[in-house]
Amino acid sequence: VGTRVCASTRGSDLVARGDDGEYVVVLGTLTDPRYAEVVAENIRRQVAEPLTADGHALHVTVRVGIATSSGSASASELMDVARRIVHEAAVP
């Protein structure tokens, strides 16, 4: 899964594995904030492709939370916003 997340980003972006199987993607300089949505959709598509393990197809899903900043928010604040968005999206 991590390889697929990395493949969905640019070389200048940072991908890290967080707690509970979550991945954090920090996008470098954005000239257009909509690029974050493009990356999120790329991640969803890449991860949706079945994985094979011991001859069994595994289907993985992903939820993506996006938080942007003009430079005034801390990394912790951005993570909190992104996590809140992911959790709100999971509630029916």
C-alpha positions as CSV (number, residue, x, y, z in Angstrom):
1,V,0.0,0.0,0.0
2,G,2.8,2.4,0.9
3,T,4.4,1.9,-2.5
4,R,1.1,2.8,-4.2
5,V,0.7,5.9,-2.1
6,C,4.2,7.0,-2.9
7,A,3.6,6.3,-6.6
8,S,0.7,8.8,-6.5
9,T,2.8,11.7,-5.4
10,R,5.7,13.8,-6.8
11,G,9.3,13.2,-5.9
12,S,9.3,16.5,-3.9
13,D,6.4,15.3,-1.7
14,L,6.8,13.5,1.6
15,V,5.0,10.3,2.5
16,A,5.2,8.8,6.0
17,R,3.4,5.9,7.8
18,G,1.5,7.1,10.8
19,D,-0.4,5.3,13.5
20,D,-3.0,2.6,12.9
21,G,-2.0,2.1,9.3
22,E,-2.5,5.7,8.2
23,Y,-0.3,7.4,5.8
24,V,0.5,11.1,5.9
25,V,1.3,12.9,2.6
26,V,2.8,16.3,2.8
27,L,2.7,18.1,-0.6
28,G,5.4,20.5,-1.3
29,T,4.8,23.9,-2.8
30,L,1.3,24.1,-4.4
31,T,0.8,26.6,-7.1
32,D,-2.9,25.4,-7.3
33,P,-4.5,24.1,-4.1
34,R,-6.7,21.8,-6.3
35,Y,-3.7,19.7,-6.9
36,A,-4.3,18.2,-3.5
37,E,-7.6,16.8,-4.7
38,V,-5.8,15.4,-7.8
39,V,-3.3,13.6,-5.5
40,A,-6.1,12.3,-3.3
41,E,-7.9,10.8,-6.3
42,N,-4.7,9.3,-7.6
43,I,-4.1,7.7,-4.2
44,R,-7.7,6.3,-4.1
45,R,-7.3,4.8,-7.6
46,Q,-3.9,3.3,-7.0
47,V,-4.9,1.7,-3.7
48,A,-8.2,0.4,-5.1
49,E,-6.3,-1.9,-7.4
50,P,-6.4,-5.5,-5.9
51,L,-3.3,-6.7,-4.2
52,T,-2.3,-10.4,-4.4
53,A,-1.0,-12.3,-1.4
54,D,-0.5,-16.1,-1.3
55,G,-2.7,-16.3,-4.4
56,H,-5.6,-14.4,-2.8
57,A,-6.9,-11.0,-4.1
58,L,-7.0,-8.4,-1.4
59,H,-9.1,-5.3,-1.8
60,V,-8.1,-2.2,0.2
61,T,-10.0,1.0,0.6
62,V,-8.7,4.4,1.6
63,R,-10.2,7.6,3.0
64,V,-8.4,10.8,2.4
65,G,-8.5,14.0,4.5
66,I,-7.1,17.2,3.0
67,A,-5.9,20.2,4.9
68,T,-4.1,23.2,3.4
69,S,-2.4,26.2,4.9
70,S,-1.1,29.5,3.7
71,G,1.8,28.9,6.1
72,S,0.3,30.0,9.4
73,A,-0.8,26.5,10.6
74,S,1.5,24.1,12.4
75,A,1.9,20.5,11.2
76,S,0.0,19.3,14.2
77,E,-2.9,21.6,13.4
78,L,-3.0,20.4,9.8
79,M,-2.9,16.8,10.9
80,D,-5.8,17.4,13.3
81,V,-7.9,19.0,10.5
82,A,-7.1,16.2,8.1
83,R,-7.9,13.5,10.7
84,R,-11.2,15.2,11.6
85,I,-12.2,15.3,7.9
86,V,-11.4,11.6,7.5
87,H,-13.4,10.6,10.6
88,E,-16.4,12.8,9.6
89,A,-16.4,11.2,6.2
90,A,-16.6,7.8,7.8
91,V,-19.7,8.6,9.8
92,P,-22.9,7.7,7.9
